[in-house]
Amino acid sequence: MTFKKNIKFLSLSASVALLSLSACTTTPTTTNKTDDKTDDKTDDKKPLILTASSYNQLSGWGNEDFKDLAQSYSRSCDRILKKNSQDNFGPSDEFGKYQEWQINCRKFKKSNKANPSEVRKFFEQNFTPYMASAGSDKEGLFTGYYEASLKGSLTQSGPYQTPLRARPDDLVMVNLGEFRDELKGQRIAGRVKSGRLKPYEDHAEIIAGKLPATQDEPLVWVDSAIDAFFLQIQGSGIVALDNGSIMRVGYAGQNGHPYYAIGRELVKRGEIAKDDVSLQSIRAWLEANPDQATEVMTQNKSYVFFTELDGEGPVGGEGLPLTPKRSLAVDHSLVPYGMPVWLEAEAPNEASASINRLMVTQDTGGAIRGPVRGDFFWGYGAQAETQAGSMKSKGRYWFLIPKSL
């Protein structure tokens, strides 16, 4: 990996793809949004190359209103400012030390964040935009995710028969990058038996009751196995309880089995045309085929465990609450958290406008692999679900990197 300052580009060797959902990140409550679209052709083995650009090349930069951007970036800055200034900011030396990013965060804290012109001036004075590419490919796939909505009960009764399970005490999650540098980005999970880490039960085994009784602890019961499945894909949600209260749940762990998009499975079986795959079309098929739904859903051997969240949420891989339309999930084995990113992507659907806005890298996910790949957080509610479910957009992005690097 080299950084040639005279020609202004970064070259990062691509990491081995993540083994599973973002359950494997080190933050206990990270979201786990892995899209269920089938055409994720991102080549995660291509190197990340950053080429110096200018703000004149960012379409729509002059019209950005920066609404809610200050909230999102300030949260990342709060984390960044707590770090050792001499630690590496990203997964490689080329992103510099935390001290360079801390200098800009301190300036941002003092800036006039209520005035879009001043916010624009701050970034222009302190950051250089670098276009990201995967080798020679400047375009990549950008999908969307949202905070799910479910109905549930604290007790198993009536329609509430599907459990959202708490993380078992015997689940061991391992970040292999902590043991060897060449294993960065690779993570596994399992159960220790006789001093050895063994595979954990897969999705089908868990819902069939194969977990040890002492490890099978329902957190809450919901009224739809399909809703529970999509919650595992999104990673977090709000459960409206039958007692009138609300429970916010988020990712607590994952069983270590690789994520598999069931949209791909339905295309392979000839049930859905590839171009028609979306969250909505998958849900419609599952609801129309209840006798096959469980078998299809368990083709994805990954299983996610949850925890109740207090305060703001949902919480992303950076360990911070996500901000709708400002938080972006990326391949964290290549891209650091807390970095401003200018995103230009196609409209999610015919009723929407194209996306041209400043985001902050604050999350990751098992299907988010490769140098030019992202997942756009739309927030909570029916509109967010519609936008996220239909988003399968070509796009490109620029990393905003301190001028001092």
TORKOL-4160 file (C-alpha; in steps of 0.2 Angstrom, whole numbers, padded with zeros to 4 digits, m for minus):
405
<pt num="1" X="0000" Y="0000" Z="0000"/>
<pt num="2" X="0007" Y="0017" Z="m0005"/>
<pt num="3" X="0003" Y="0035" Z="m0004"/>
<pt num="4" X="0011" Y="0046" Z="m0017"/>
<pt num="5" X="0008" Y="0063" Z="m0012"/>
<pt num="6" X="0015" Y="0071" Z="m0028"/>
<pt num="7" X="0001" Y="0063" Z="m0038"/>
<pt num="8" X="m0012" Y="0063" Z="m0024"/>
<pt num="9" X="m0019" Y="0046" Z="m0024"/>
<pt num="10" X="m0021" Y="0032" Z="m0011"/>
<pt num="11" X="m0019" Y="0013" Z="m0016"/>
<pt num="12" X="m0026" Y="0001" Z="m0003"/>
<pt num="13" X="m0025" Y="m0018" Z="m0005"/>
<pt num="14" X="m0042" Y="m0025" Z="m0004"/>
<pt num="15" X="m0046" Y="m0036" Z="0011"/>
<pt num="16" X="m0054" Y="m0053" Z="0011"/>
<pt num="17" X="m0073" Y="m0051" Z="0011"/>
<pt num="18" X="m0082" Y="m0051" Z="0028"/>
<pt num="19" X="m0088" Y="m0069" Z="0033"/>
<pt num="20" X="m0105" Y="m0063" Z="0038"/>
<pt num="21" X="m0116" Y="m0049" Z="0043"/>
<pt num="22" X="m0111" Y="m0034" Z="0052"/>
<pt num="23" X="m0114" Y="m0044" Z="0068"/>
<pt num="24" X="m0095" Y="m0047" Z="0067"/>
<pt num="25" X="m0091" Y="m0030" Z="0070"/>
<pt num="26" X="m0084" Y="m0025" Z="0087"/>
<pt num="27" X="m0098" Y="m0014" Z="0092"/>
<pt num="28" X="m0111" Y="m0024" Z="0101"/>
<pt num="29" X="m0126" Y="m0014" Z="0095"/>
<pt num="30" X="m0121" Y="m0012" Z="0077"/>
<pt num="31" X="m0134" Y="m0013" Z="0063"/>
<pt num="32" X="m0133" Y="m0027" Z="0051"/>
<pt num="33" X="m0142" Y="m0021" Z="0036"/>
<pt num="34" X="m0137" Y="m0032" Z="0022"/>
<pt num="35" X="m0147" Y="m0029" Z="0006"/>
<pt num="36" X="m0157" Y="m0043" Z="m0002"/>
<pt num="37" X="m0155" Y="m0038" Z="m0019"/>
<pt num="38" X="m0146" Y="m0050" Z="m0031"/>
<pt num="39" X="m0136" Y="m0039" Z="m0042"/>
<pt num="40" X="m0122" Y="m0034" Z="m0030"/>
<pt num="41" X="m0107" Y="m0037" Z="m0043"/>
<pt num="42" X="m0095" Y="m0027" Z="m0033"/>
<pt num="43" X="m0078" Y="m0034" Z="m0035"/>
<pt num="44" X="m0071" Y="m0033" Z="m0017"/>
<pt num="45" X="m0054" Y="m0039" Z="m0023"/>
<pt num="46" X="m0051" Y="m0024" Z="m0033"/>
<pt num="47" X="m0040" Y="m0011" Z="m0024"/>
<pt num="48" X="m0047" Y="0005" Z="m0017"/>
<pt num="49" X="m0039" Y="0020" Z="m0026"/>
<pt num="50" X="m0042" Y="0038" Z="m0022"/>
<pt num="51" X="m0039" Y="0052" Z="m0034"/>
<pt num="52" X="m0038" Y="0070" Z="m0029"/>
<pt num="53" X="m0053" Y="0080" Z="m0036"/>
<pt num="54" X="m0061" Y="0097" Z="m0032"/>
<pt num="55" X="m0077" Y="0103" Z="m0026"/>
<pt num="56" X="m0082" Y="0109" Z="m0043"/>
<pt num="57" X="m0083" Y="0091" Z="m0048"/>
<pt num="58" X="m0096" Y="0087" Z="m0035"/>
<pt num="59" X="m0113" Y="0088" Z="m0044"/>
<pt num="60" X="m0125" Y="0098" Z="m0032"/>
<pt num="61" X="m0111" Y="0103" Z="m0020"/>
<pt num="62" X="m0116" Y="0121" Z="m0021"/>
<pt num="63" X="m0135" Y="0117" Z="m0017"/>
<pt num="64" X="m0132" Y="0106" Z="m0002"/>
<pt num="65" X="m0142" Y="0112" Z="0013"/>
<pt num="66" X="m0132" Y="0101" Z="0025"/>
<pt num="67" X="m0148" Y="0098" Z="0035"/>
<pt num="68" X="m0144" Y="0086" Z="0050"/>
<pt num="69" X="m0126" Y="0084" Z="0044"/>
<pt num="70" X="m0120" Y="0094" Z="0059"/>
<pt num="71" X="m0128" Y="0081" Z="0071"/>
<pt num="72" X="m0121" Y="0066" Z="0061"/>
<pt num="73" X="m0103" Y="0073" Z="0059"/>
<pt num="74" X="m0103" Y="0080" Z="0077"/>
<pt num="75" X="m0107" Y="0062" Z="0084"/>
<pt num="76" X="m0092" Y="0055" Z="0074"/>
<pt num="77" X="m0081" Y="0069" Z="0080"/>
<pt num="78" X="m0085" Y="0066" Z="0098"/>
<pt num="79" X="m0079" Y="0048" Z="0096"/>
<pt num="80" X="m0064" Y="0054" Z="0086"/>
<pt num="81" X="m0058" Y="0067" Z="0099"/>
<pt num="82" X="m0057" Y="0053" Z="0112"/>
<pt num="83" X="m0045" Y="0043" Z="0102"/>
<pt num="84" X="m0026" Y="0042" Z="0104"/>
<pt num="85" X="m0020" Y="0055" Z="0092"/>
<pt num="86" X="m0006" Y="0044" Z="0086"/>
<pt num="87" X="m0017" Y="0029" Z="0082"/>
<pt num="88" X="m0021" Y="0026" Z="0064"/>
<pt num="89" X="m0037" Y="0033" Z="0058"/>
<pt num="90" X="m0041" Y="0020" Z="0046"/>
<pt num="91" X="m0037" Y="0002" Z="0041"/>
<pt num="92" X="m0021" Y="0007" Z="0034"/>
<pt num="93" X="m0008" Y="0020" Z="0037"/>
<pt num="94" X="m0013" Y="0030" Z="0022"/>
<pt num="95" X="m0028" Y="0038" Z="0031"/>
<pt num="96" X="m0016" Y="0046" Z="0043"/>
<pt num="97" X="m0017" Y="0047" Z="0061"/>
<pt num="98" X="m0031" Y="0053" Z="0072"/>
<pt num="99" X="m0023" Y="0069" Z="0076"/>
<pt num="100" X="m0026" Y="0076" Z="0058"/>
<pt num="101" X="m0044" Y="0072" Z="0059"/>
<pt num="102" X="m0045" Y="0079" Z="0077"/>
<pt num="103" X="m0039" Y="0096" Z="0071"/>
<pt num="104" X="m0053" Y="0097" Z="0059"/>
<pt num="105" X="m0066" Y="0091" Z="0072"/>
<pt num="106" X="m0061" Y="0104" Z="0084"/>
<pt num="107" X="m0063" Y="0117" Z="0070"/>
<pt num="108" X="m0080" Y="0110" Z="0066"/>
<pt num="109" X="m0086" Y="0111" Z="0084"/>
<pt num="110" X="m0082" Y="0130" Z="0083"/>
<pt num="111" X="m0090" Y="0133" Z="0066"/>
<pt num="112" X="m0107" Y="0141" Z="0063"/>
<pt num="113" X="m0116" Y="0125" Z="0059"/>
<pt num="114" X="m0133" Y="0133" Z="0057"/>
<pt num="115" X="m0127" Y="0142" Z="0041"/>
<pt num="116" X="m0126" Y="0131" Z="0025"/>
<pt num="117" X="m0113" Y="0143" Z="0017"/>
<pt num="118" X="m0102" Y="0142" Z="0033"/>
<pt num="119" X="m0103" Y="0123" Z="0033"/>
<pt num="120" X="m0098" Y="0122" Z="0015"/>
<pt num="121" X="m0084" Y="0134" Z="0018"/>
<pt num="122" X="m0078" Y="0124" Z="0032"/>
<pt num="123" X="m0076" Y="0108" Z="0022"/>
<pt num="124" X="m0069" Y="0117" Z="0007"/>
<pt num="125" X="m0055" Y="0125" Z="0018"/>
<pt num="126" X="m0051" Y="0109" Z="0028"/>
<pt num="127" X="m0054" Y="0094" Z="0017"/>
<pt num="128" X="m0049" Y="0089" Z="m0001"/>
<pt num="129" X="m0061" Y="0077" Z="m0010"/>
<pt num="130" X="m0054" Y="0061" Z="m0017"/>
<pt num="131" X="m0064" Y="0051" Z="m0029"/>
<pt num="132" X="m0065" Y="0033" Z="m0024"/>
<pt num="133" X="m0063" Y="0019" Z="m0037"/>
<pt num="134" X="m0062" Y="0000" Z="m0037"/>
<pt num="135" X="m0047" Y="m0002" Z="m0048"/>
<pt num="136" X="m0053" Y="0008" Z="m0064"/>
<pt num="137" X="m0071" Y="0007" Z="m0059"/>
<pt num="138" X="m0078" Y="0023" Z="m0053"/>
<pt num="139" X="m0096" Y="0017" Z="m0051"/>
<pt num="140" X="m0103" Y="0005" Z="m0038"/>
<pt num="141" X="m0119" Y="m0002" Z="m0030"/>
<pt num="142" X="m0128" Y="0009" Z="m0017"/>
<pt num="143" X="m0143" Y="0001" Z="m0008"/>
<pt num="144" X="m0154" Y="0007" Z="0006"/>
<pt num="145" X="m0159" Y="0001" Z="0024"/>
<pt num="146" X="m0171" Y="0007" Z="0037"/>
<pt num="147" X="m0176" Y="0005" Z="0055"/>
<pt num="148" X="m0190" Y="m0009" Z="0055"/>
<pt num="149" X="m0207" Y="m0008" Z="0063"/>
<pt num="150" X="m0215" Y="m0023" Z="0072"/>
<pt num="151" X="m0229" Y="m0028" Z="0084"/>
<pt num="152" X="m0225" Y="m0038" Z="0099"/>
<pt num="153" X="m0227" Y="m0044" Z="0117"/>
<pt num="154" X="m0216" Y="m0048" Z="0131"/>
<pt num="155" X="m0225" Y="m0064" Z="0133"/>
<pt num="156" X="m0229" Y="m0078" Z="0121"/>
<pt num="157" X="m0247" Y="m0077" Z="0118"/>
<pt num="158" X="m0260" Y="m0076" Z="0104"/>
<pt num="159" X="m0252" Y="m0070" Z="0088"/>
<pt num="160" X="m0235" Y="m0067" Z="0096"/>
<pt num="161" X="m0227" Y="m0083" Z="0093"/>
<pt num="162" X="m0210" Y="m0078" Z="0085"/>
<pt num="163" X="m0196" Y="m0074" Z="0097"/>
<pt num="164" X="m0182" Y="m0061" Z="0094"/>
<pt num="165" X="m0169" Y="m0069" Z="0104"/>
<pt num="166" X="m0156" Y="m0062" Z="0116"/>
<pt num="167" X="m0138" Y="m0065" Z="0113"/>
<pt num="168" X="m0133" Y="m0082" Z="0121"/>
<pt num="169" X="m0119" Y="m0081" Z="0134"/>
<pt num="170" X="m0109" Y="m0095" Z="0126"/>
<pt num="171" X="m0108" Y="m0086" Z="0109"/>
<pt num="172" X="m0090" Y="m0081" Z="0106"/>
<pt num="173" X="m0087" Y="m0068" Z="0092"/>
<pt num="174" X="m0069" Y="m0066" Z="0086"/>
<pt num="175" X="m0061" Y="m0052" Z="0076"/>
<pt num="176" X="m0047" Y="m0061" Z="0068"/>
<pt num="177" X="m0038" Y="m0044" Z="0063"/>
<pt num="178" X="m0034" Y="m0042" Z="0081"/>
<pt num="179" X="m0023" Y="m0058" Z="0080"/>
<pt num="180" X="m0015" Y="m0055" Z="0063"/>
<pt num="181" X="m0014" Y="m0040" Z="0052"/>
<pt num="182" X="m0017" Y="m0051" Z="0036"/>
<pt num="183" X="m0033" Y="m0056" Z="0043"/>
<pt num="184" X="m0041" Y="m0039" Z="0045"/>
<pt num="185" X="m0059" Y="m0038" Z="0040"/>
<pt num="186" X="m0061" Y="m0057" Z="0044"/>
<pt num="187" X="m0072" Y="m0062" Z="0059"/>
<pt num="188" X="m0079" Y="m0078" Z="0065"/>
<pt num="189" X="m0091" Y="m0084" Z="0079"/>
<pt num="190" X="m0095" Y="m0100" Z="0088"/>
<pt num="191" X="m0095" Y="m0109" Z="0104"/>
<pt num="192" X="m0080" Y="m0116" Z="0114"/>
<pt num="193" X="m0080" Y="m0134" Z="0117"/>
<pt num="194" X="m0065" Y="m0143" Z="0125"/>
<pt num="195" X="m0055" Y="m0128" Z="0123"/>
<pt num="196" X="m0059" Y="m0126" Z="0104"/>
<pt num="197" X="m0070" Y="m0114" Z="0095"/>
<pt num="198" X="m0084" Y="m0124" Z="0086"/>
<pt num="199" X="m0097" Y="m0118" Z="0074"/>
<pt num="200" X="m0113" Y="m0112" Z="0081"/>
<pt num="201" X="m0131" Y="m0118" Z="0077"/>
<pt num="202" X="m0137" Y="m0111" Z="0060"/>
<pt num="203" X="m0153" Y="m0102" Z="0056"/>
<pt num="204" X="m0164" Y="m0117" Z="0054"/>
<pt num="205" X="m0157" Y="m0126" Z="0069"/>
<pt num="206" X="m0160" Y="m0111" Z="0080"/>
<pt num="207" X="m0178" Y="m0108" Z="0075"/>
<pt num="208" X="m0181" Y="m0127" Z="0077"/>
<pt num="209" X="m0176" Y="m0126" Z="0095"/>
<pt num="210" X="m0158" Y="m0134" Z="0094"/>
<pt num="211" X="m0150" Y="m0121" Z="0105"/>
<pt num="212" X="m0146" Y="m0127" Z="0123"/>
<pt num="213" X="m0161" Y="m0123" Z="0134"/>
<pt num="214" X="m0150" Y="m0112" Z="0145"/>
<pt num="215" X="m0145" Y="m0101" Z="0130"/>
<pt num="216" X="m0162" Y="m0099" Z="0121"/>
<pt num="217" X="m0169" Y="m0083" Z="0129"/>
<pt num="218" X="m0182" Y="m0074" Z="0120"/>
<pt num="219" X="m0181" Y="m0055" Z="0122"/>
<pt num="220" X="m0198" Y="m0051" Z="0115"/>
<pt num="221" X="m0211" Y="m0060" Z="0104"/>
<pt num="222" X="m0218" Y="m0053" Z="0088"/>
<pt num="223" X="m0233" Y="m0058" Z="0077"/>
<pt num="224" X="m0224" Y="m0061" Z="0061"/>
<pt num="225" X="m0209" Y="m0073" Z="0057"/>
<pt num="226" X="m0207" Y="m0063" Z="0040"/>
<pt num="227" X="m0206" Y="m0046" Z="0050"/>
<pt num="228" X="m0193" Y="m0055" Z="0061"/>
<pt num="229" X="m0183" Y="m0061" Z="0046"/>
<pt num="230" X="m0182" Y="m0043" Z="0039"/>
<pt num="231" X="m0177" Y="m0036" Z="0056"/>
<pt num="232" X="m0162" Y="m0047" Z="0055"/>
<pt num="233" X="m0158" Y="m0040" Z="0038"/>
<pt num="234" X="m0160" Y="m0022" Z="0044"/>
<pt num="235" X="m0152" Y="m0025" Z="0061"/>
<pt num="236" X="m0163" Y="m0014" Z="0072"/>
<pt num="237" X="m0181" Y="m0009" Z="0074"/>
<pt num="238" X="m0195" Y="m0003" Z="0085"/>
<pt num="239" X="m0207" Y="m0015" Z="0092"/>
<pt num="240" X="m0224" Y="m0008" Z="0097"/>
<pt num="241" X="m0229" Y="m0019" Z="0112"/>
<pt num="242" X="m0247" Y="m0025" Z="0116"/>
<pt num="243" X="m0246" Y="m0016" Z="0133"/>
<pt num="244" X="m0245" Y="0001" Z="0124"/>
<pt num="245" X="m0226" Y="0004" Z="0126"/>
<pt num="246" X="m0212" Y="0004" Z="0114"/>
<pt num="247" X="m0196" Y="m0007" Z="0113"/>
<pt num="248" X="m0181" Y="m0002" Z="0103"/>
<pt num="249" X="m0171" Y="m0017" Z="0098"/>
<pt num="250" X="m0154" Y="m0018" Z="0090"/>
<pt num="251" X="m0141" Y="m0030" Z="0085"/>
<pt num="252" X="m0132" Y="m0039" Z="0099"/>
<pt num="253" X="m0123" Y="m0054" Z="0090"/>
<pt num="254" X="m0123" Y="m0066" Z="0075"/>
<pt num="255" X="m0120" Y="m0085" Z="0074"/>
<pt num="256" X="m0105" Y="m0084" Z="0063"/>
<pt num="257" X="m0113" Y="m0092" Z="0048"/>
<pt num="258" X="m0111" Y="m0082" Z="0031"/>
<pt num="259" X="m0126" Y="m0071" Z="0025"/>
<pt num="260" X="m0135" Y="m0077" Z="0010"/>
<pt num="261" X="m0147" Y="m0066" Z="0001"/>
<pt num="262" X="m0163" Y="m0075" Z="m0002"/>
<pt num="263" X="m0168" Y="m0064" Z="m0016"/>
<pt num="264" X="m0154" Y="m0073" Z="m0025"/>
<pt num="265" X="m0161" Y="m0089" Z="m0020"/>
<pt num="266" X="m0179" Y="m0084" Z="m0027"/>
<pt num="267" X="m0171" Y="m0079" Z="m0043"/>
<pt num="268" X="m0162" Y="m0096" Z="m0044"/>
<pt num="269" X="m0178" Y="m0105" Z="m0042"/>
<pt num="270" X="m0187" Y="m0095" Z="m0055"/>
<pt num="271" X="m0199" Y="m0087" Z="m0043"/>
<pt num="272" X="m0194" Y="m0069" Z="m0045"/>
<pt num="273" X="m0186" Y="m0061" Z="m0061"/>
<pt num="274" X="m0169" Y="m0054" Z="m0057"/>
<pt num="275" X="m0174" Y="m0036" Z="m0062"/>
<pt num="276" X="m0189" Y="m0037" Z="m0050"/>
<pt num="277" X="m0180" Y="m0041" Z="m0034"/>
<pt num="278" X="m0183" Y="m0029" Z="m0020"/>
<pt num="279" X="m0188" Y="m0030" Z="m0002"/>
<pt num="280" X="m0206" Y="m0028" Z="m0007"/>
<pt num="281" X="m0206" Y="m0042" Z="m0020"/>
<pt num="282" X="m0197" Y="m0054" Z="m0008"/>
<pt num="283" X="m0210" Y="m0050" Z="0006"/>
<pt num="284" X="m0224" Y="m0052" Z="m0006"/>
<pt num="285" X="m0218" Y="m0069" Z="m0011"/>
<pt num="286" X="m0215" Y="m0075" Z="0007"/>
<pt num="287" X="m0232" Y="m0069" Z="0012"/>
<pt num="288" X="m0240" Y="m0078" Z="m0003"/>
<pt num="289" X="m0231" Y="m0094" Z="0000"/>
<pt num="290" X="m0232" Y="m0098" Z="0018"/>
<pt num="291" X="m0229" Y="m0116" Z="0016"/>
<pt num="292" X="m0212" Y="m0113" Z="0008"/>
<pt num="293" X="m0207" Y="m0097" Z="0017"/>
<pt num="294" X="m0198" Y="m0104" Z="0032"/>
<pt num="295" X="m0187" Y="m0116" Z="0021"/>
<pt num="296" X="m0183" Y="m0101" Z="0009"/>
<pt num="297" X="m0178" Y="m0089" Z="0024"/>
<pt num="298" X="m0167" Y="m0102" Z="0032"/>
<pt num="299" X="m0157" Y="m0104" Z="0016"/>
<pt num="300" X="m0149" Y="m0089" Z="0024"/>
<pt num="301" X="m0139" Y="m0098" Z="0038"/>
<pt num="302" X="m0135" Y="m0082" Z="0047"/>
<pt num="303" X="m0145" Y="m0078" Z="0062"/>
<pt num="304" X="m0145" Y="m0062" Z="0072"/>
<pt num="305" X="m0147" Y="m0060" Z="0091"/>
<pt num="306" X="m0154" Y="m0044" Z="0098"/>
<pt num="307" X="m0154" Y="m0032" Z="0113"/>
<pt num="308" X="m0165" Y="m0019" Z="0120"/>
<pt num="309" X="m0158" Y="m0001" Z="0116"/>
<pt num="310" X="m0160" Y="0013" Z="0128"/>
<pt num="311" X="m0159" Y="0031" Z="0121"/>
<pt num="312" X="m0157" Y="0036" Z="0103"/>
<pt num="313" X="m0155" Y="0023" Z="0090"/>
<pt num="314" X="m0153" Y="0014" Z="0080"/>
<pt num="315" X="m0134" Y="0012" Z="0083"/>
<pt num="316" X="m0122" Y="0009" Z="0069"/>
<pt num="317" X="m0105" Y="0000" Z="0068"/>
<pt num="318" X="m0096" Y="0016" Z="0074"/>
<pt num="319" X="m0106" Y="0014" Z="0090"/>
<pt num="320" X="m0116" Y="0029" Z="0087"/>
<pt num="321" X="m0134" Y="0033" Z="0084"/>
<pt num="322" X="m0137" Y="0034" Z="0065"/>
<pt num="323" X="m0144" Y="0049" Z="0057"/>
<pt num="324" X="m0157" Y="0047" Z="0043"/>
<pt num="325" X="m0151" Y="0052" Z="0026"/>
<pt num="326" X="m0134" Y="0056" Z="0033"/>
<pt num="327" X="m0127" Y="0040" Z="0039"/>
<pt num="328" X="m0119" Y="0028" Z="0026"/>
<pt num="329" X="m0113" Y="0010" Z="0029"/>
<pt num="330" X="m0097" Y="0005" Z="0020"/>
<pt num="331" X="m0085" Y="m0009" Z="0019"/>
<pt num="332" X="m0076" Y="m0006" Z="0036"/>
<pt num="333" X="m0061" Y="m0017" Z="0031"/>
<pt num="334" X="m0057" Y="m0004" Z="0018"/>
<pt num="335" X="m0065" Y="0012" Z="0024"/>
<pt num="336" X="m0064" Y="0021" Z="0041"/>
<pt num="337" X="m0078" Y="0026" Z="0051"/>
<pt num="338" X="m0082" Y="0045" Z="0054"/>
<pt num="339" X="m0076" Y="0051" Z="0037"/>
<pt num="340" X="m0087" Y="0064" Z="0027"/>
<pt num="341" X="m0091" Y="0056" Z="0010"/>
<pt num="342" X="m0100" Y="0065" Z="m0005"/>
<pt num="343" X="m0112" Y="0053" Z="m0013"/>
<pt num="344" X="m0120" Y="0054" Z="m0030"/>
<pt num="345" X="m0132" Y="0040" Z="m0034"/>
<pt num="346" X="m0147" Y="0036" Z="m0045"/>
<pt num="347" X="m0164" Y="0039" Z="m0038"/>
<pt num="348" X="m0171" Y="0024" Z="m0028"/>
<pt num="349" X="m0187" Y="0024" Z="m0038"/>
<pt num="350" X="m0196" Y="0034" Z="m0051"/>
<pt num="351" X="m0205" Y="0045" Z="m0038"/>
<pt num="352" X="m0188" Y="0050" Z="m0030"/>
<pt num="353" X="m0174" Y="0062" Z="m0035"/>
<pt num="354" X="m0156" Y="0057" Z="m0038"/>
<pt num="355" X="m0145" Y="0058" Z="m0022"/>
<pt num="356" X="m0132" Y="0071" Z="m0021"/>
<pt num="357" X="m0127" Y="0074" Z="m0003"/>
<pt num="358" X="m0114" Y="0074" Z="0011"/>
<pt num="359" X="m0114" Y="0058" Z="0021"/>
<pt num="360" X="m0104" Y="0051" Z="0036"/>
<pt num="361" X="m0097" Y="0033" Z="0036"/>
<pt num="362" X="m0105" Y="0027" Z="0052"/>
<pt num="363" X="m0110" Y="0009" Z="0049"/>
<pt num="364" X="m0106" Y="m0008" Z="0040"/>
<pt num="365" X="m0114" Y="m0024" Z="0034"/>
<pt num="366" X="m0111" Y="m0041" Z="0028"/>
<pt num="367" X="m0116" Y="m0037" Z="0010"/>
<pt num="368" X="m0107" Y="m0021" Z="0010"/>
<pt num="369" X="m0091" Y="m0027" Z="0002"/>
<pt num="370" X="m0079" Y="m0018" Z="m0009"/>
<pt num="371" X="m0071" Y="m0001" Z="m0012"/>
<pt num="372" X="m0086" Y="0008" Z="m0020"/>
<pt num="373" X="m0101" Y="0000" Z="m0011"/>
<pt num="374" X="m0113" Y="0008" Z="0001"/>
<pt num="375" X="m0129" Y="0007" Z="0011"/>
<pt num="376" X="m0140" Y="0022" Z="0013"/>
<pt num="377" X="m0149" Y="0024" Z="0030"/>
<pt num="378" X="m0166" Y="0031" Z="0026"/>
<pt num="379" X="m0173" Y="0031" Z="0044"/>
<pt num="380" X="m0189" Y="0024" Z="0052"/>
<pt num="381" X="m0207" Y="0023" Z="0045"/>
<pt num="382" X="m0216" Y="0017" Z="0029"/>
<pt num="383" X="m0208" Y="0030" Z="0018"/>
<pt num="384" X="m0191" Y="0025" Z="0024"/>
<pt num="385" X="m0195" Y="0006" Z="0021"/>
<pt num="386" X="m0201" Y="0010" Z="0003"/>
<pt num="387" X="m0186" Y="0020" Z="m0002"/>
<pt num="388" X="m0174" Y="0007" Z="0006"/>
<pt num="389" X="m0183" Y="m0008" Z="m0001"/>
<pt num="390" X="m0182" Y="m0001" Z="m0019"/>
<pt num="391" X="m0165" Y="0007" Z="m0019"/>
<pt num="392" X="m0153" Y="m0002" Z="m0030"/>
<pt num="393" X="m0143" Y="0012" Z="m0037"/>
<pt num="394" X="m0128" Y="0015" Z="m0047"/>
<pt num="395" X="m0117" Y="0028" Z="m0039"/>
<pt num="396" X="m0100" Y="0035" Z="m0035"/>
<pt num="397" X="m0093" Y="0044" Z="m0020"/>
<pt num="398" X="m0079" Y="0055" Z="m0015"/>
<pt num="399" X="m0069" Y="0054" Z="0002"/>
<pt num="400" X="m0066" Y="0071" Z="0011"/>
<pt num="401" X="m0049" Y="0069" Z="0018"/>
<pt num="402" X="m0039" Y="0083" Z="0028"/>
<pt num="403" X="m0029" Y="0094" Z="0018"/>
<pt num="404" X="m0014" Y="0091" Z="0030"/>
<pt num="405" X="m0013" Y="0073" Z="0023"/>
